[in-house]
Amino acid sequence: MRPANLIPKIFIGLGNPGDRYQHTRHNLGYLSIDSFMERHQLDNLNDDKKSDGSLLKSELYEKEFLLFKSSRYMNESGFSVNQLRKYRNIDMSDICIIHDDLDLDVGEVRIKYSGGHGGHNGLRDIIQACGTKDFIRIRMGIGHPDKDEVIDYVLSKPKKEEKEILDQAIHESANAMDSLLQNGLDETMNRFN
């Protein structure tokens, strides 16, 4: 059973580091963190050696929270997430993971608590490393290609029309982050699902 009306203490955007992957479908989590920071004119993330990623501590709506991007590749992001939560002594239920999702239509944004990894390598690694699937997720739909093309698809840049839809989804994901901080999980789920 999930705790009542959670408000995240950490927002973690999933993605792959490096210019090559910057605007790919798999980097929607990173891009959502960037959008949220830009919206609120927050400082840049700083390298955090203890968690193998980059981090910013901030406060909005009288709530303190962290923004985080792992410096590891997607399929190794569990190590960073686990290091961060242990070092900061934060329960997984207080963490919100923002990620791309093949099972949602392009541009759909959904909020979820707990559940499996749905074939997502970043989520799979986080669940394995942290020993639990009980955390908040902001799921960002990228649609589903033909079966054999999944890796190429998630690591490629969307076409122009699709990019416009995904840019809107990134904006919507930042709205979801605002809502989670202001209203908590239950109300945000009602609003976005």
C-alpha positions as CSV (number, residue, x, y, z in Angstrom):
1,M,0.0,0.0,0.0
2,R,1.3,3.4,-0.9
3,P,1.7,6.2,1.6
4,A,-1.0,8.9,1.5
5,N,-0.5,11.9,-0.7
6,L,3.3,11.8,-1.3
7,I,5.2,14.8,-2.3
8,P,8.6,14.0,-3.9
9,K,11.8,15.0,-2.3
10,I,13.9,14.1,-5.4
11,F,13.0,14.4,-9.1
12,I,15.2,12.2,-11.3
13,G,15.2,12.7,-15.0
14,L,16.4,9.6,-16.9
15,G,18.6,9.9,-20.1
16,N,22.0,9.2,-21.6
17,P,24.9,11.6,-21.1
18,G,26.7,13.2,-24.0
19,D,25.8,15.3,-27.0
20,R,25.1,12.3,-29.2
21,Y,22.0,11.5,-27.2
22,Q,20.9,15.0,-26.2
23,H,17.6,15.3,-28.1
24,T,16.7,11.6,-28.5
25,R,13.4,10.1,-27.3
26,H,15.3,8.3,-24.5
27,N,16.3,11.6,-23.0
28,L,12.9,13.0,-22.2
29,G,13.6,12.7,-18.5
30,Y,16.7,14.9,-18.8
31,L,14.8,17.4,-21.0
32,S,12.0,17.6,-18.5
33,I,14.4,18.5,-15.7
34,D,15.9,21.2,-18.0
35,S,12.5,22.6,-18.8
36,F,11.5,22.8,-15.1
37,M,14.8,24.5,-14.3
38,E,14.3,27.0,-17.1
39,R,10.7,27.7,-16.1
40,H,11.7,28.6,-12.5
41,Q,15.0,30.2,-13.4
42,L,16.9,27.7,-11.2
43,D,20.7,27.4,-11.1
44,N,22.5,24.8,-13.1
45,L,23.0,21.3,-11.7
46,N,26.4,20.6,-10.1
47,D,28.5,17.5,-10.2
48,D,27.9,15.3,-7.3
49,K,30.7,12.7,-6.9
50,K,28.9,10.8,-4.2
51,S,26.0,9.8,-6.5
52,D,27.8,9.8,-9.8
53,G,25.5,12.4,-11.3
54,S,24.6,16.1,-11.3
55,L,22.4,17.7,-8.6
56,L,20.6,20.8,-7.6
57,K,19.0,21.5,-4.2
58,S,16.1,24.0,-4.4
59,E,12.9,25.2,-2.8
60,L,9.5,26.1,-4.4
61,Y,6.1,26.3,-2.8
62,E,7.7,26.1,0.6
63,K,9.0,22.6,-0.2
64,E,12.7,21.6,-0.4
65,F,13.6,19.1,-3.1
66,L,16.5,17.9,-5.3
67,L,16.8,17.7,-9.1
68,F,19.1,15.0,-10.4
69,K,20.5,13.5,-13.6
70,S,22.7,10.4,-13.5
71,S,26.0,10.7,-15.3
72,R,25.8,7.0,-16.2
73,Y,24.1,5.5,-19.2
74,M,20.4,4.7,-19.0
75,N,20.9,1.0,-18.3
76,E,23.3,1.7,-15.4
77,S,21.2,4.5,-13.8
78,G,20.2,2.3,-10.8
79,F,23.7,2.7,-9.3
80,S,23.4,6.5,-9.2
81,V,19.9,6.5,-7.9
82,N,20.8,4.0,-5.1
83,Q,23.9,6.0,-4.2
84,L,21.9,9.2,-4.0
85,R,19.1,7.9,-1.9
86,K,21.4,6.1,0.5
87,Y,23.7,9.1,0.9
88,R,20.7,11.5,1.4
89,N,18.8,8.9,3.5
90,I,15.6,9.2,1.4
91,D,13.0,6.5,0.9
92,M,12.3,5.4,-2.6
93,S,8.6,6.3,-2.2
94,D,9.9,10.0,-2.0
95,I,11.5,9.8,-5.4
96,C,9.9,10.7,-8.7
97,I,11.5,9.2,-11.8
98,I,10.8,10.9,-15.1
99,H,11.2,8.7,-18.2
100,D,10.2,7.9,-21.8
101,D,7.5,5.2,-22.2
102,L,7.0,3.0,-25.3
103,D,3.5,1.9,-24.0
104,L,2.0,5.4,-24.2
105,D,1.1,7.3,-27.3
106,V,3.5,10.0,-28.5
107,G,3.1,13.0,-26.2
108,E,0.9,11.4,-23.5
109,V,2.0,12.2,-19.9
110,R,0.8,9.9,-17.1
111,I,1.6,9.8,-13.4
112,K,2.0,6.4,-11.7
113,Y,3.1,5.0,-8.4
114,S,4.9,1.6,-8.3
115,G,4.7,-1.1,-11.0
116,G,7.0,-3.0,-13.2
117,H,9.7,-1.7,-15.6
118,G,7.7,-2.4,-18.8
119,G,10.9,-3.3,-20.6
120,H,12.5,0.1,-19.9
121,N,16.2,-0.6,-19.1
122,G,16.6,2.5,-16.9
123,L,13.6,1.5,-14.7
124,R,14.8,-2.2,-14.7
125,D,18.2,-1.1,-13.4
126,I,16.7,1.2,-10.7
127,I,14.3,-1.5,-9.5
128,Q,17.2,-4.0,-9.3
129,A,19.7,-1.7,-7.7
130,C,17.3,-0.2,-5.1
131,G,15.3,-3.4,-4.4
132,T,11.9,-1.9,-4.8
133,K,9.4,-0.8,-7.5
134,D,7.6,1.6,-5.1
135,F,8.4,5.1,-6.4
136,I,6.6,7.8,-8.3
137,R,6.9,7.9,-12.1
138,I,6.2,10.6,-14.7
139,R,5.7,8.5,-17.8
140,M,6.2,10.3,-21.2
141,G,4.8,8.5,-24.2
142,I,7.0,8.0,-27.3
143,G,4.8,5.5,-29.1
144,H,5.9,2.0,-30.2
145,P,7.9,1.1,-33.3
146,D,8.1,-2.3,-35.0
147,K,9.5,-4.9,-32.6
148,D,13.0,-5.1,-34.0
149,E,13.6,-1.4,-34.1
150,V,13.1,-0.5,-30.4
151,I,16.8,0.4,-29.6
152,D,17.3,2.4,-32.7
153,Y,13.9,4.1,-32.1
154,V,14.5,5.2,-28.5
155,L,18.1,6.4,-29.3
156,S,17.0,8.4,-32.4
157,K,15.8,12.0,-32.7
158,P,12.1,12.4,-33.4
159,K,10.9,13.9,-36.7
160,K,9.7,17.5,-36.8
161,E,6.0,16.9,-36.2
162,E,6.7,14.4,-33.5
163,K,9.2,16.8,-31.9
164,E,6.6,19.5,-31.5
165,I,4.3,17.0,-29.7
166,L,7.2,15.9,-27.5
167,D,8.1,19.5,-26.7
168,Q,4.5,19.9,-25.5
169,A,4.9,16.7,-23.4
170,I,8.1,18.1,-21.8
171,H,6.2,21.2,-20.9
172,E,3.4,19.0,-19.5
173,S,5.9,17.0,-17.5
174,A,7.2,20.2,-15.9
175,N,3.6,21.0,-15.1
176,A,3.3,17.6,-13.4
177,M,6.4,18.3,-11.3
178,D,4.9,21.6,-10.2
179,S,1.6,19.9,-9.3
180,L,3.4,17.1,-7.3
181,L,5.2,19.8,-5.3
182,Q,2.1,21.9,-4.7
183,N,-0.6,19.2,-4.4
184,G,1.0,15.8,-3.9
185,L,0.6,12.6,-5.7
186,D,-3.1,11.8,-5.4
187,E,-4.4,15.1,-6.8
188,T,-1.7,15.1,-9.5
189,M,-2.7,11.6,-10.6
190,N,-6.4,12.7,-10.8
191,R,-5.4,15.7,-12.9
192,F,-3.0,14.0,-15.3
193,N,-4.5,10.5,-15.7
